[in-house]
Amino acid sequence: MYILGISAFYHDSAAALLKDGQIVAAAQEERFTRKKHDADYPEHAVRFCLEKAGITVADLGAVAFYDKPWIKFERILETYLAYAPQGITTFFKAIPLWLKEKLWMRDHLREKLGYEGKIIFPEHHESHAGSAFYPSPFEEAAILTVDGVGEWATTSLGVGRGNGLELLYEMHFPHSLGLLYSAFTYYTGFKVNSGEYKVMGLAPYGEPKYVDLIYKHLIDLKEDGSFKLDMGYFNYGAGLTMTSEKFHALFGGPPRKPETRLSQKEMDLARSVQVVTEEAMLRMGRHARKVTGLSRLCLAGGVALNCVANGKLLAEKVFDEIWVQPAAGDAGGALGAALFAWHKVEGQPRKADGKRDVQRGSYLGPHYSDEEIGKYLEESGAPFTKYSSEDELTTAVAKLVASEKVIGWFYGPMEFGPRALGARSIIGDARSPEMQSVMNLKIKFRESFRPFAPSVLRERVADYFDYDAESPYMLMVAPVRNDHRKAMTAEQEQLFGIEKLNVPRSDIPAITHVDYSARLQTVDRERNGAYYELIKKFERITGCPVIINTSFNVRGEPIVCRPAEAYKCFMRTNMDYLVLGNYVLDKTQQPALEGDTDWQKEFELD
């Protein structure tokens, strides 16, 4: 039986396909349309999933949509009524689309798909919970889902056992940890539903100066992790912005304008909301452990992408093991809805071995064969060298990385989820003191404060970090070990905020944040194949099992999906080499890119 899962019409639309409960394919629509966080019906992602399985819509046994539109509409109506007459402008903007399309989702999906069969609508947080528990390696686990808002729920606590899944408690809109974080994202001048990870990256530059103010005025956080927000400080209930004038008065001024210079204030605000978020997640985790009695935890929802909070939860040993859905945001709802339909609605059994998840490294997206890549390169006239085997390729690329070349690495099926995991990555030498600055400003063209993440061999992770577990999806943050750190001089300690990032702080400075933390991806042979071999050979040359891994894109661009997008991104930036399957392209041998446009006009800055 094939089940197609769909998430759409809010942000990060996606599709996922199961065959008899096994994940066949999953992809986010933005990768095909090149519109970051594309919220439209995922036409291209659906087509990819069906083609990957070699089936048509007629072969589907069910379609699962990731939330219940009527309950969401109820929340929207009740919210407008609660705030009326405030919010009348947004009301008139939102309602026509609801009346025309969203309320009639069943008919809308039938029309889009050309499908007459069964359609299932799990609740939004059931879809998140399904995405967290069902692919996990655990036979039973506590489940926490934390996001902005679904229908009414903003947080849920549940239990998964075998093929069963029950949500036990919920917190409801407008009291939302995700929206609290988004309010600070907005106030510090970043884009909501996009820039939250920048706030997380900015936090280590700041001091937690505003924590007491947040607890005193914004959030009443209870010991069990439940909380209420004082909505007088927020505007998202009915307005067009996240924060109110009262919020601005509390923190001493209006929101920072996007793209203006960051000050210490934004860094301190970022640190403060991060501290509060970590404490809320810790309390929720402890409560989940207490009421379920279970020693393992599954996480999903947008807040579960806060890998610093995840790392704290693991470091505090609240649970023995934690598994986080790699596509923890709304895109993953497509997968969760499909799995919920198979196990919970259809009652089909589930097997978990306690060791290995069924997400397959999250390499669930489009794959291009060497034949297809070769055809593209011949047609485009791009000079290349082709290697006859994976062994020859990884040997050659490891030497390039060791000589501090920056490589666009496009190999195998594309990742599902926001992280590049060694299939659509830009990689470099983590030992280089200059690499962080070069990659931020000359290749990614992004803000200079943002750190890069390491890919590290699983068997060597404990040699470099205070961490000895799997983190295959780059969703855990851990400290660099003391014996790899470099102490700062008194003069360096006095440097202001972002200037500290330019001071080498370890023998792997390119991936060491200013607080000595790093966002880990552990790489193993079984899950990561060629990527593992590449790092292993880099280790043989240098003795270091760590390289830089950042997403293959420029600022504002969705991660590349097809060879043509990889080549264009390679040519637009200062990358030195491009790997496309078993082909390697040297920048110095490439002809000028003809007819190119300004990428900054093509992609809206995020």
N, C-alpha and C positions, 0 to 999 in steps of 0.2 A: 504493500500500500504506500502510495506517495502522498506526502502532506507538504503543502507549500505554506510557509509562514511569511507574513507581510507586516512591516511596520511603516507608517507613513503619515504625512499631513501635519506633523509638528516640527520635528527636525530629525536629520539623519535617517531618512527612509532606507529600507533594506528589504531583501528577500532571502529566505533560506529554504532548502529542500531536504526532506527526509525520505529515505526508502526503508520501509519496515523498521523505523526508529533509528536508523543509521544516518549520520549527517552526510549528505552527498555534496552539497555546495552551499555557500552563503556569501553575499557581497552587498556592499553599500552603494546606493544609487549615485552618490557624488563621484565615485571613481570613473563612471562611464560618462556622465554629463559634464564633468569638470566644474561643477558648481559646489563649493564646499558646504557641507551640511544640507545638501539638497533635500527638501521636504516633500517633493511631489510624489505622486504614485510611482513606485520603483519599476517602471516599464523595462528598462535595460537589465536591471538585476534579476527580475523575474525571467526574462528571456534567457539570460546566461544560465540560470539554475536549470531551466527545462532542457536547454541544449546540452548542458554538461551531463544530464542523465539520459539524453537521447529520447525524451518523451515529449508529448504535447499536453495541452491543458486537459484534453479528454482522458488522459491517464491518471489525473489527480483523484485521490480518494477523498480528500478534504482540503480546505483552505482555512488557515487560522490567522485572524487579524489580532493585533497585539493589545487592543483595549476595547472598552465598551463605549461607543460614541454617545449613547443616550444618557449614560450616567455622567459622562464628562460634560455634556450639554446642561444637565441638571445643575452641576457645580457652577458652571459659568453663569447660568441664569440667576441662581441663588446669590452668587457673589455680586452680580450687578445690582440686584435688588437690595442687598445689604448695604451697598455703598451709594445707592441712588440719592440725589441726582448726579453725584460725582461719577465719572466714568461713562457718561452718556455718549461721548465721542467714540471711545473704543467699542462701546456696545454696537453702535451703528456701523462700525467698520467690520466687526466680527460676525454679526448675526447673518448677513446675507449669504456668506460662504457656508455657514452651518445649515441654513435652510435649503440651500441649493444642492449641497453635496454631502457634507459630513454626517448629517442625521440619517441619510439614506445609504449608509456605507455598504450594506449588503447588496443593494441594487447597483451601487457605484462599482463595487468589485466585480460583480457579475458582468457588467458592461465592459469594464476594462479588460478583464480576462477572457471574456467569451465563454463563461463557465456557469453551469446550472446545478452543480453538486452542492455538497454540504459545506457550510461556512460556520466556523466556530469563533466565538469572541471571548477569550479569557480576559479577566481584568488586567489592567496595566501591570500591577505589581505581581500578579500571578505569572505573567509573561516574564518579568524580571526574575522572579523566583525560579521559574522553570529553566531559564537560561543559566542560573547559578548552580542549581542542584543536579539536574539530570545529566549534564556532561561531566560532572565532577567525578573523581575516583571513589567517592564515599558511598557506602551502603546506607548510612544514615548520617544526618548532619542538621545542625541549626542553620537557619537561613535568615539573613538580613538583607533587605532591599531599601536603599536610601537614594532618593532623587529629588528633583524639583517638585513635580506633581504628576500624578496619573489622572484617574478620574477624580477621586477625593483624596486618596492615600498619598502621603509623601514619604512614609516610612512603614515598613512592615517587618514583623518577626514571625517566622514560621519554622516548620519542621519537615524534613524530607526523610522518608523511609522506603526503601525499595522503589516501587513505582508510585508511591503515595506522596502527596504534598499538601500540607495544610498551613494556611496563614492564621496565626493565633491572635495577633494584636496589630493594630494599625494606628498611625498618627495621621491627622487629616489637615488638608489645606485650610487656612493659609500658613499653618505652622510647619515650616519646611526647612530642614538643614541645607538642602540644595539651593533653595532660594535665598537663604541667608548668605551663603557663599557667593551666589550670583549678585546679590546686592553690593557686596564689597568689590566684586569684579567690575561692576558698572561704575561704582564710585571711584575706583582707582584708574578708570579710563580704558578698560578693556571691554571687549565685546562679550555680551552675555551668551551663554550656551556655546562658547567657543574659547574665551580667554581665561577660563577658570584655572587651567593648568599653568598659565603664565603667573597667576597670583600665587599658586603653589611654588613655582620656581623662584618667585621674587621674595618669598617669605624669609629665607635664610639670611637675607641682607638686612633684615629689620630687627627691632626689639619689640617684645610683646607689651608695648606701652598702653595699648588700648583694651587689653583683656578685661580689666576691672570695669571699664566703661561699658563694654559690650554686655557683661554679666549684669551690671546694675540697671541698664536701660533697655537693651534689645531682647535678651533671651533669659527666660527663667528655666534653667536646666536642672532637672531632678536627678536624684541618685540613680534611678533606673534608666536614665538616658532619655526619658520623655521630656518634652519642653513646650513652652509657649512663647511666641514672639509678641512683642508690643507693636501692633500694626500701625500705631501712630507714627512710627519711624520709617515705614515702608509705603511704597506707592504701587506695588505690583498687583494689589487687589483689584483695582479698577483703573489705574492710570497707565500712562504710556512709558513710564520710567520705573526703575526699581526702588529708588529711595525718595523720601519726602524732604520737605524743607526742614522738618524737625531733625531728621538724620543729619542734614548738612550743618545745621546749627550745632549739633552735638559734637561733630568732628571738625568744626572750625572752618567751614567753607564749602563751596559748591564742588561737584565732582570734577576730577581732573579731565581735561579735554584730551581725547584720543590723540596719540602721536606726539604730545608735548613731552617735555623733559620730565623724567621721573625724579621725585624728590625722596628724602628720607621718610617723609610722612607716608607716602604710598607703601614703602617697604615696611614700615612699622604697622600699618593697617593690615598688610598682607600677612605678616607674622602673627598678628593678634587674632585674626579670624581663623588662621590655620591652627593656632593653639586651641581655640574654642572648638573647632571642628574635631580635632583629635580627641579632646576630652569627651565630647558628646559621643563619638564613635566608641571610645573605650567603655563608657558607661553602658551604652547599648549592648556592646559585646559581653560585658560582665553579666548584664541582666539576661541576655540570651542564654548564656552558659548556665546561669542559675535556674531559670524556669524550664529549660529543656533537659538539663543534665547531660547534654551531649558534648563530646570533646572536639568535634570538628565543626567548622563554620564555612558556609558558602555565602559569597557576597555578590551583589549586582546592583544596578542603578547607577546614575551618573556619579554620585559621591564615591562609589567604589573605585573610580578611576583616580581617587586621591591616594596615590601609592605611598605618600609619607604617613598618612593615617593608617593605611593597611600595615605598613612596616611597624608602626608603634603597637598596633593590636597584636601582631605576631611576637614582637620583642617582649611585650608584657606577659606573654604566655597565658593569655586569657583562654586560648584554645591550643590544642596540640598541633593542629594543622588548619590552614585556611586555603580555600580555593576561590579565586575571583574569576568571574567570566571575563575573557579578554575583550569582548564587545559589550562592556558593562552598561553603556548608555542605551538610548532608544533603539539603535540599530540591532543590538542583541535581542531586543524584544521579538523580532521576527523569528529567531531561532527558538527562543523560550516559548513562544506561542505554539510553534509546531510541535516541540517536545511535550508541552503540556497536553496538546490534543492527542498525541500518540499514547502517552503513559496514563494520564489522568482521565481523559474523556473516553478513549478507546479501551482503557484498562489493560494495556499491553505490558508485559513484564520488563524489568530493567536489570541489567547485570553490571555490577561495579566490583573491580578487583582490589580496591583499596590502595592501588599504587598509581595507575596511569589513567588520566582522563580520556575522554573520547573526542576531544576537540582537535586532535591531530596537529598540534602546534598552531592551530588556527589558520593553517594554509588551506583555505577553503574556496579561494577565489579563482579568477581566470589564470590559465597556464598557457604558455606559448612554446611550441616545440622548436627545436633547432631548425627544422625545415621551414617553419613559418618565419622565424627570425631571419634566417638566411635569405629568404625571398624578399623580406622587407629591406634588408641591407643592400641587396643587389639592385633593387628598384630605386633606392634612394641614392645610390652611388657612394655610400660611406665606406672608406677603407677600413679593413678589419684584419685581425688574425684569428683563425679558428683553431681551437685545441680539440684533439681527437678524443679526449676523455676528461672526466671530472678530476681525476688525479693530476693530469697535466695542467688543467686550468687552475686548480686551487694552489698548486705549487707556484705557478707564475704570479698569481694575484697576491699570494702571501708575501712574495719578495717585493712587490710594488708597495704594499702597505708598510712593510718594514723600512722601506726607503722614503717614508713619509709622503707618499702620493695619496691623493684623495680619489676614491673609487666610487662610482655609481654601480651598485650591485643589484642586478635584476635577474633573479634566478628562481625558477619553480613557480608554484601557484601563489597568487597574491594573498596577503593576510586578510582575515576578517577581524575588524576592530581598529581602533585609532592608532595602534602602535606598529611601527615597522619592525619586523622580527627576523630579518635576514632573507627576505624575498624581494622587497622593494626598499632597499636601504642605501644610504650613503655611509661609507665606512672609512676609517682612518686610524692612525697610530695613536693609541691612548697615552703613549710615553712622551709625545711631543709637547713642549711647553707652548708652542705657537698654534697648535692645531685648533684649540677652542676658538680663538679669535678669528683665524682664517676661515673656519667653516661657518661661523655665525655671520660674518660680515661680507665675505666674498663668495660664498657658495649658497648659504641658505637665505642671505639678505634679511636676517631677522634681528630682533633686539639683542644687544650685546650681553645682557645679563643672563641669558638663558643657558643653562648647563647642558651638556650632552650626556647620553646614557652609555654605559658599558655593556658589551656582550662578553661574557666570561665563560670559559669551559666549566661545566658543572662540577667536575672533579677537582677543580682548583679554586672554586669560589671562596672557600674558607681560608685560603692562603692570602687573599687580598682584602677580604671584607669580613666584618663581624657578623657572619651569616653562613649557615651551612644547611641549606635546604634548596628545593627547586624554586625558581622564579622564571618560568619559561616565557611568561607573557609581559614581562617588564612592569609588573604591578606591585612590586615591593621596593622600598627604599631601605638601604642599610649603610652603616658607617664604613669608611675605608679603615683598615686595621692600623693601629698605632705604629707598627713597625714599617709601614709604607708612607707614613705622613712626614711632612717637613714642617718644622716649627717656623712661625713667622717672627721676623725681627720686631723690635719695639716700634720701629719706624713703619713697618708694613702694617702692624696692628692699628695704626692711626689712620690708615687709608679710608676713604669714604666709600661706603656701599659697594657699587659695582667695580670700583678700581681694585677691590680685593680679589676679584676673579682672575685678574691678570697675574697674580702672584702664584707661582707653582706651589701647591700645597701637599703634593705627594709625588711619588715616582710614576704615577699615572695621572698627571695634572689635567689632561684634557677632559677627564670624566669626573673629576673631584669638585664638588660644589664648595662654596665658601664655608659651609659648616661641616666639611669632610664627608658629606653624604653622597650617595650615588644611587641612581634608579636602575636596578639590576635586571639584566636578562641572562639567565643561565642557559647554556647551550649544550645539548647532548647529541650523541651520534644518532640515536634512534629517531629522535624527533626532528632534528635539524640537518641531517645528511651533509650536503656539500658545505653548508655554512660552518658546521662543526669542523670539517676537514680543513677548511681555510684557516680557522683560528688555531687549530692544532699545529698546522705548518708554520704559522706566524710564531707560535710558541717555540717551535724547534729552532727557528732562526734567532729569536730575540730572548728567549727564556721567559717572556711575558705572555700569559694566556688571556689578555684583555685587549679588546679593540673598541673604538668608538662605533656606535650604531645610531644613526639618526635617520629620520624618514626621508625618502627619496622624493623631494618636492622643494619648491621655494615658498616663501611666506605667502599664505593665502591660497595656495594651490592644493587641491586634493592630492594625496599620494599617487604617483604614476601607476597606471594600470597596464597600458599597452606599450610595446617596444617604441612606437613612434613618439609617445609622450616622454619616455625615458631619454630618447635621443635628443629631443628638443630641450628638455631640462638640462641635460649634460652640456649641450652647446651654449645654452644661455648663461651658464655659471662657470666658475673656475675649477670645476672638477678636472682631474688629470686623465683619468681612464674611465671607460664605461664597459661593464660586463653585461652582455645580453645572452643568457644561456651559456653556451661554450664559446661565444665570440667575445673578443676583447678589442675595444676601439681606443686608439691613442689620440688625445685631443690635438697634438701637434700635426697629425696627419690628415685632419678633417678639413674639408672645404668650408668656406664661410656659409653660415645658415642663410639661405635665400628667403626673401619675403617674410622675414620674421617680424612680429609685432612686439611692442613693449609689454613684457609679462606683467608689469605693475598695472597696466590698463586692462589686461586680460583677467587678472585675479584680484578681487577686492581684498585688501589687507585684512587679516583676521585679528 
